[in-house]
Amino acid sequence: MSQEARVRELSERHKRLEAAIAAELKHPAGDDLRVHELKRKKLRIKDEIAQLRTN
């Protein structure tokens, strides 16, 4: 897989996580632990994208 393709794949996963976080926060009984885990995954993806773009 090329570096550009990997960045595109990670960007798509990042968007899906962002949508999942927003959906979870809209629920009155949203699971804070799930939101925290989703945000952590989103940050890891963002860091990996940044690393790929600097290489």
Order of alpha helices (4+ residues) and beta strands (2+ residues): alpha-alpha
